[in-house]
Amino acid sequence: MACCVLQITGLIFGGVGMVGTLAATIMPQWRVSAHIDSNIVVFETTWEGLWMDCISHLGIRLQCKFYDSVLALPQPLEAFRALMCIAVILSIISFLMAIVGVKYTHRTKEDPWGISVFILAAGVAFLLTGILVLIPVSWTAGSIIHDFYDPKVPTPLKRELGAALYVGWVSAALLIAAGAMYCSF
């Protein structure tokens, strides 16, 4: 019974982590403009994501623009895009493997190795997906923090951590927890 509860819990964690990975990939709030000066009247907020930049005017009007050229992007951004897209695909595959493993665990008691391979593969895939999500999210956060405290960076170019980074961290934690649950069987 405890095995079944852990499998269902791992499936829920993996599903929420999968959705969070997709959300973090799509969200434009990876870098958010920082308001540091003593001026409290702010008319524009800038969001920078993997796929687009957005500007919010007074919190009323939002204008987003996709990046013009893939070739004009900085190399870390290209790598982060690739890692997050791979993570989204791998999270879907691992979630489907986990569903197959959980669904057929109780039907085939005579061949436990056949099904445990699906469970183990799903666990390893969830762990790998969590690591793939953790790399670009943490790297971006590190560069934002470094630039924020760098006196050479002008104040209007300083950014803060966006909501997509927090979604990415939570998703990575859930995926790693799901992977650990499935690898423990």
SULSUL-V576398 format. One record per pair of residues at least 24 apart in sequence whose C-alpha atoms are under 6 Angstrom apart, sorted by the first residue. I is the first residue (numbers start at 1). J is the second residue. D is the distance in whole Angstrom. If there is no record, write none. Layout:
BEGIN
I/J/D
I/J/D
END
This chain:
BEGIN
10/178/4
10/181/6
13/174/5
13/178/6
14/175/5
14/178/5
17/171/4
17/174/5
17/175/5
18/91/5
20/171/5
21/171/6
22/88/6
24/164/5
24/167/6
24/168/5
27/164/6
29/162/5
29/163/6
29/164/5
30/162/5
30/164/5
30/165/6
31/159/6
31/160/6
31/161/6
31/162/5
32/159/5
32/160/5
32/162/5
33/159/5
34/158/6
34/159/5
34/160/5
80/136/5
87/129/5
87/132/6
91/129/6
94/122/5
94/125/5
94/126/6
97/122/5
98/122/5
119/182/6
120/183/5
123/179/4
123/182/5
123/183/5
124/179/6
126/175/5
126/179/5
127/176/5
127/179/5
130/172/4
130/175/5
130/176/5
133/172/6
134/172/6
137/165/6
END
